[in-house]
């Protein structure tokens, strides 16, 4: 099973709302990632978790708060977002070596109104 | 720093034409190299990879060879199909602290016409 699942598929939220994105994998991967992808652009790395610890934060605004409750789950908590945060949010996982590919989920399409 | 450069798109081809999408990289050390494909409305799928010089990755008729001397990883397919229409991303993986990062090229949109 090489599947990464993400919920919800679509999310519309107001600027004062609090919501969460969820990601799950059962491949035994110990590295998990959040990316943001704007239209016609490549994915931009936001966060990396390695063995359930945050190892990379690419200077992401604090209105995005990641959480890794266990080795299979990754959450992204959203609060007080701006319209420019509207994007496709992708989760990925991998083994913890550079030669190993990252497996991506289908993404959550987020619209901030 | 490390970077990936891809040819600008869109690339428009007729079905059964030969495809080449150029990718060059700049890196310290010896990164692993990947091609990912993104179909409309979907996430990224790994297409192929190569982990050392002269390795050839291949999948679904696509091929790419890791060329250290020219720092390139060009994607090729001998006969494209309409179903190959998608955005293709070249990427390299490198170590940052205790984790590994993917750096993507800008992406190349391929449109295959019947």
Contacts between the chains, C-beta under 8 A, distances in Angstrom:
chain1	res1	chain2	res2	distance
A	4	B	43	7.9
A	6	B	43	7.9
A	31	B	99	6.5
A	31	B	100	7.1
A	40	B	107	7.5
A	41	B	106	7.5
A	41	B	107	7.4
A	42	B	89	5.7
A	42	B	104	3.7
A	42	B	105	6.7
A	42	B	106	6.0
A	42	B	107	5.3
A	43	B	44	7.0
A	43	B	102	8.0
A	43	B	104	6.2
A	45	B	101	6.1
A	45	B	102	7.2
A	48	B	99	4.6
A	48	B	101	7.3
A	50	B	98	5.8
A	50	B	99	4.8
A	55	B	97	6.2
A	55	B	98	5.5
A	55	B	99	4.3
A	56	B	96	6.3
A	56	B	97	7.0
A	56	B	99	5.3
A	56	B	101	7.0
A	90	B	43	5.5
A	90	B	44	7.0
A	92	B	44	7.8
A	94	B	100	7.4
A	96	B	99	7.6
A	96	B	100	7.2
A	97	B	100	7.1
A	98	B	31	6.8
A	98	B	32	5.1
A	98	B	93	4.2
A	98	B	94	6.4
A	98	B	95	5.9
A	98	B	100	4.5
A	99	B	32	4.7
A	99	B	49	7.9
A	99	B	51	4.3
A	99	B	93	7.4
A	101	B	34	6.0
A	101	B	46	4.7
A	101	B	49	5.6
A	102	B	46	7.7
A	102	B	102	6.0
A	103	B	46	7.1
A	104	B	36	7.7
A	104	B	43	4.2
A	104	B	44	4.3
A	104	B	45	7.1
A	105	B	43	5.4
A	106	B	42	5.8
A	106	B	43	4.5
A	107	B	42	7.5
A	107	B	43	4.8
